[in-house]
Amino acid sequence: MARGIFAVAATAFLLAGCAYTETSSMLARGGYYDTRLTTAQRNAENEQDRKTQLQRDQQRLIDERTSIERDTQRYEQQLAALNTDLKKSTTDLERARTDNKLSRAQYDKLKADLDQLRLEEQAQQYSRADPGVKQGKLDELQSRKQALQDAIRALTGSR
């Protein structure tokens, strides 16, 4: 039994001695510091990569925001032009009615169409729809407005 205890103690001292020797040699040549330095450099590189990715994401978001603002400004300009045209059409329609160039039924139909276009134009101003959908609706409103203006001109005989 004493031999077993001696063997275990000798093995423990041997392992401790090996660990001590390895630690001493690592310290002597700066190994632990090199390991810590390498780990710190790796962490710094990872953080730099993360920072670069975040900067790319930020730039992408800035570009998207700029694009959305540009689209919004274009839609607002188109809506303003449409509103101006609708006001002119309303004026033309009222003038045609006062000059008796239209029957009451024709006037009522064209006035209802104009009012409907105006309501849709106003709804479009406050719409949060996807830009593609919004542009499609604006194009549809423009074509309906043009058809209505053509009908007013045809009935009134003006150009």
N, C-alpha and C positions, 0 to 999 in steps of 0.2 A: 504494500500500500504506500509505503514511503517512497518507493520507486516511482509509482504512478503520480504522486504529488510532485515529486522532483521533476518528472518528465513534463507535467503540465506547467510547473513554474518555469522550467527551462524554455519551454515553447513560448510562454507569455513574455519572458525576458527577451527571447530572440525576436519575436514579432515587434515588441516595443523598441528594441534596438534598431530593427530595420526601419520602422516608422520614423524613429529619431534620426537615423542616418539619412533617410530620404528627405525629411523635412530640413535637415541641416544643409544638405546639398542644394535643395531648391532655394533656400534662403540665401545661400552663398552666391549663387549665380543669378538671383533676382527672379526666380521662377514664379513664385506666388504673386509678386508684383506684376510680372509679365502677364500672368493669367488674369489678374484683376484689370489690368490695363486693356488687354484684348477684349474682355467682356464689356468694359466701359465703352471702348471704341465701337464694338458691335451694337451696343444699345444706342449710342449716338447716331450711328448710321441708320438704324431702324427708325429712330425719331426723325431724322432728316428725310427719309423716304416718306414717312407719314406726313410730314409737313409739306413736302412737294405734292403729294397726292391731294391734300386738303387745298392747296393753292390752285391746283388744276380744277378741282371741284368748284371752288369759289369762282374762278374765271368762267367756267361753263355756266354757272348760275347767273353771273353778271351778264353774259352774252344772251342767255334765254330771257332775262328780264328786259334787256335792251330791245330784243326782238319783239317781245310782247308789247312794250311801250310804243314801238314804231307801228305795230299792227293796230293798236288801239287808236293812235293818232290818225292813221289812215282811215279807220272805220268812222271816227268822229267827223273827219272831213267829208267822207262820202255821205254820212247822215245829214250833215249841214247842207250839202248841195241838194240832197233829196228833199229836205225840208223847204229850201228856197224854191225849188221847182214846184213842189206841192202848193206853196203859197201863190205862186204865179198862176198855176192851173186853177186854183180856187178863184182868183181875181178874174181870169179869163172866163170862167164859167158864170160868175156873177154878172159880168159885163154882157155876156151873150144872153143871159136871162132877162136883164133889164132892156136890152135892145130887141127883145122878142124874137131872137134867132132860134130859140129852143122851145119845144113844147114843155108843159109842166112835167110830164112823165119822163121825158128825156133828161130834164134838169134834175129831177129827183133821183133818177138812176145814177147819173154821173156824180151828183153830190154825195150819194151813199158810197159810191166807189172811192171817191176822194177821201171821205171821212174814214173809211176802212183802211186805206193806204196810210193815212196820217196816224191812226191808232197803231198799226203795225210798225210804222217808223219809230214812234215813241217807245213801243215795247222793245224794239231793237236797241235803242239807246241804253236801256238798263239791263240788257241781256248779258248774262255771264257765260254764254255758250262758247263752245270750242271755236277757235278762229276760223276754221274751215267751214263750219256750219254757219257762222255769222256772215262770212263772205258770200256763201250761197244764198242766204236769205236777203242780203243786200242786193245781190244781182237780180234776184226774183222781184224785189220791190222796184228796182230801177226799170226792169222790163215792163212791169205792170203800170208804172207811172208813165212810161213812154207810150204805151198803148192807150192809156186814158187821155193823155195830152193829144195824141193823134185823133182820137174820137172827138174830143172837144173842138179841135181845129176843123175836122171834117164837117161837123154839124154847124159850126159858126161860119165856115168859109174863110177863116183867117189863116195866115201862115206865120 
